[in-house]
């Protein structure tokens, strides 16, 4: 795993606790988990062992990566099985969703949203809101598996056109189609934010 001296150590992944209707979603979760582990990063995620959440964690664990799960007590039996939770390297059980999200933010150096439902949307939008308000400049990625996030980008374009995204350069995540391009994009964003633009090129359709 990356050391404390590395600028990016842990990647937070938001995604569905269900598999979704397209097989590509689960495959993408597993592939991203594997990529995170192979690159030496740790995973921070919502602690679920089912659906895409479970696939991401499984991908990391199968390749000897470090997994930190953060889950509120009332969701443990809804989104996870307790025997599977024992396989995680770290598990934090919070009393509520607010503390879960805050701890995930604190322990993460970048954020990736894969396909998911209202909870996934709410999590990445909150991170985008904090970026717009200048509370952080951590990389934000939408993993656009099978064009899942295209409607989100269309909505953001509409908001921008109507004059509501006053700092669109801060709030807009990178839209990445290929799982293999996500980590290079995160590294490139960090390099650009820290005046090292020449080190990498952000891969995006935006």
ZIJOJO-V581778 format. One record per backbone hydrogen bond with DSSP energy under -0.5 kcal/mol. NH is the residue of the N-H (numbers start at 1). CO is the residue of the C=O. Records with the same first field share a line. If there is no record, write none. Layout:
NH=CO, CO
This chain:
2=40
6=3
9=7
11=42
12=10, 110
13=44
14=12, 112
16=115
25=22
26=22
27=23
28=24
29=25
30=26
31=27
32=28
33=29
34=30
35=31
36=32
37=33
38=34
39=35
40=37
41=36
42=9
43=66
44=11
45=68
46=13
49=79
50=79
52=18
53=16
54=50
55=51
56=52
57=53
58=54
59=55
60=56
61=57
62=58
63=60
64=61
65=60
68=43
69=67, 90
70=45
71=92
73=94
75=72
76=72, 73
78=75
79=75
80=76
84=81
85=81
86=82
87=84
88=85
89=67
90=67
92=69
93=91
94=71, 92
100=96
101=97
102=98
103=99
104=100
105=101
106=102
107=103
108=105
109=10
110=10
111=139
112=12
113=141
114=14, 112
121=117
122=118
123=119
124=120
125=121
126=122
127=123
128=124
129=125
130=126
131=127
132=128
133=129
134=131
135=130
136=130
139=109
141=111
142=174
143=113, 141
144=142, 176
145=143
147=144
148=145
150=147
153=149
154=150
155=151
156=152
157=153
158=154
159=155
160=156
161=157
162=158
163=160
164=159
165=159
166=164
168=165
170=167
171=167
172=168
173=171
174=140
176=142, 174
181=178
182=179
183=179
185=181
186=182
187=183
188=184
189=185
190=186
191=187
192=188
193=189
194=190
195=192
196=191
199=196
200=197
204=202
205=175
